[in-house]
Amino acid sequence: MCGRFYIPADDSDEELQRIIQYLNRSQTAPVKTGEVCPTDTAAVIANSRRMTPVPFAMKWGYTLDGRAPVINARSESAADKPLFRDGMQQRRCLIPARHYFEWERAGNQKIKNAIRPAGSEAMYMAGIYRITGGVPEFTILTREPGQCIRHIHD
């Protein structure tokens, strides 16, 4: 997953619309719709204190001392890394989207591909989050690509 996903503001999927509308009513700043980029505030589903799934607004990317945000973590190894250990143990989340983007290199060109499960209008990406004192931050869990998209990007 290469740094962008998409959730339209006027999505025909009723569940995605309810999530966006709920957050935009309850937050001081709206969550990003359209093409969502690292450091944007996006819609995320996580457990509340009562252990029920609730939409939250979270910033995409773990920030680390002025470096580029960490936006992805490999699910196969995240639990072994100190940065992701707490999230893997107790702070899991889902990130709703219509699709995500992968860039394919073709000579000197980069081709942007929108990817989602076949026959689906919406998808939920697995993620983890952390609370650092400000807006909670999330990162998306990735895995080895499936055979059908392996030719685009690992």
Summary of the structure (lengths in Angstrom):
residues: 154
radius of gyration: 15.5
end to end distance: 8.6
largest distance: 52.0
contacts: 427
relative contact order: 0.22
helix: 16%
strand: 40%
